[in-house]
Amino acid sequence: MSKQNKPEAPVEKNELIETTIEDLTHEGHGVGRVEGYALFIPYALPGERIQAKVIKTKKGYGFGKLITVLEESSERTEAPCPIYVKCGGCQLQHMTYEAQLHYKHKQVKDAFERIGGLNEAVVRDTIGMEDPWRYRNKAQVPIGVKEDGRLKAGFYQKRTHNIIDMDECIIQQKENDGAVQQVKDIASRFGMSAYDEESGRGFLRHVVTRYAPTTGQLMIVVITNGKKIPDEQAFIEAVRNEVKDTASIVQNVNTKRTNVIFGEKTKTLWGEDYIYDHIGGVKFAISARSFYQVNPVQTKTLYDKALEYADLRGHETVIDAYCGIGTISLFLAEKARQVYGVEVVPQAVSDAKRNAQLNHFDNVTFAAGKAEEVMPWWVKANDLRPDVVVVDPPRKGCDEQLLDTMLEVAPERIVYVSCNPATLARDLKHLVEGGYEVVEAQPVDMFPQTTHVEVATKLVKK
């Protein structure tokens, strides 16, 4: 890139500048310019004239801290969360919800054009929530210690591992909020110490809660740096008696010096290994470590759109790559002749088989392995030719080998569900070059108040 496109910094660290915000980054930071030099400024909105302090400069761009809004955008609103600016969990509470939906549409459209070269692709308006608060059905909260020695539970401060003590998180379902605080207080009474990342000492690392709104069941998971819970039976009884709707109490042991939440060993202390929830007419068993979408209302919206794009009439064979615990697979199985799901995590495949049995589906087959390896085997060994392929990969997108495999098996339709517009656009470009056409894309706001967006995209063979 030329120096014209990457100007040397005309500003210095700690300098106060004024600028007009032109755009937002995919992280939700305002983009202002000084003599063509880009400054990324959190909490600033497009159209605003602001004063900012330069906090970091690099060749081509820098970072600033918002000091004063001189001319305010009509899209600005008061963030209702008292720790919003400290906590890194949300990025857009200062933006009206209507503006958030517009921003997420633009994020997808820009990625399609800039990365995928898909200038003509139809990107529908983002489907939002009637109430964009209290939607998360899972909380993973680290435990720390206050100055007075009592335990605290809260999320990490932005770009640090300092825990901000909190009483509630207003994007969590209330049942999760209450349960986390109650378990923390019970753990304090039982003398449990908080894990310290620097020393590797202390016992209680995280409290994880999962709530199933359709059944009212709550799962409590304590992540511990050691196997032995002090006075275990009394602790279990206290949680059962004090935390409403508890259906399962689970311990996960993680003794590694790592910031990964879960360790390898998980055991159920009381109740069942699973809680149960429904999405539409499909029932799911959810274990402590199952991947299950955190916004049940919008999950139904997203999966309905994926089902619409699959355009099933009852005679089709469908492959669901990255099938997880079978959430999309079972939606597809209601309409398809046969569904094949593949997932690299063996435990997820076990859960998927269990979910198929729960719902009495006998037209679904699940296999553990890499989709790019299992799919060609299915094609050759079973002479399987899918009419539809559905993919819902992690943020890094599809493996290139899997994209090539999809082109080789040449289904009539591909439904690509993504949580990352950038990798989605990259992969769509590959599929378009291989002979597919993007019909349309539908952003769905699964994570209100944050910059994240899910997208369902329909492709057809030319």
Phi, psi and omega in degrees: 000138185284164179293335176300321181277339180235077185291151172296154185293120175273007180234162180239157178303139180076000178287141174270129180229161170244141180204160173258132183280127185263328191200180172238144173280174178292347175268000179087011179276139174292146179248114174243165180226145172234111183053042178085350182274125185279134173239129179261122191230106178301147176072007174261143186244151179305138180092347182277142169264123188227162167251134182223157175255129179287124181247344179200138177235140173229171177290117178103331181197165178213182181234143180230164176247128180294125178257307183216139170267113183276320176229116190270142175284148175290348179271359179278142176219165180281124178291125184283343183277127184291339181248020185306313185289330179280319187280144180265006186289321179245152179234350190233019181296340180277003182245136178303153185294323177301318179292324176301316181295320178295317179300319182290324173299314181296322179301315179292312181301315180297318179296318178302315184284314187284319185262319185267348185065024185263065187292334184262358184295139178276118176246112182290161175298145182296133175275117182258187180256148175295319176233102187275035179228163173054044185255339188284128182264006181219132176239135174234102192241120177289151181250134177228193181232138178281171179297332180275003176095348179282158180285150173230153180229127181184174181273164180287140173296148184309128176060023176221177170244029172276127183275126176269117180295138181212154176264331180205158173236120192278005167256358174272147170297143186302326181298322177292315180306308183297319183296317180301313182294321180293316179296321177300315181294321178295317179299322177299315180298327181271010173074021178287135177269155178275141177292139178246119184298323185291316183269339185077009180257169183099160192255307188269118184266307182218155164246124178246132177233143176231130182238133179255103188294333183281338179247346181075017181269143181237133174249131176252127177237123175256126179262119188237149177266062184147159187275325192270114175276130179302127178049058192304312184295321178293322177298315179299314180298320180297316179296315180301318185282328190260334183258109185300143174071011179295123180247345184205134175238123188233144173245133171242131183258122178227103182256008182277151175278084186209159174263007171292134189289306187269143169266186186278332187261123179232133176222146178274122180276326181201147178083200182272165176285345186227153160247167188235139178219162179239140166241113189061230180265008184256133182261139181232137172266126186242119178267178182302326187248008179296141167278123181214128185307141189275350181240093187297325181296310183283337175299316177300317178299313182296315183289326174299321179291320177299320179294320177299315181291330178292333174052057185273139181244358177112347182251000190276153168256130185235138170251129177250100177278149185058052191282345180059226181271016174091018186298305180289322182307316185286328172299316180294323184296337178293337186243339186265164174286314182212138178237135175243122180247138178229140184208140185282341183267113184302321180297323178295322179295320176300317178296321180297317178297320178297319181293325176296318178294319179305322185260006177058039174269123176249011179249027179233134176237129180245145178221146177267135178150180177279132184303322182291345176259321183286320184299312177298327179295316177302317183297316184281315185286323185251004185052043185274125176236101184289141172279328182223138170241131177246132176234139176220074188280171172291181187302331182287353178085191183279147169296138183301326178297324178292319177301316179294324178296319177299318178296325181290317181281342168051060175293159178295323182226145172237132173248118183249114176257129188221148173253010183218101183303328183292310180287331174300310181299319178301314183289324177297321178302317180297317181289324178294317178296337179269004173114014179250160179238133176280117180280306177192164177231142181237103173290141177231129182277090179279340188227068178306148180078356176242173181275354186282148179213143174259149181223130170255131183233136178254128175238145175234151178289133179292000000 
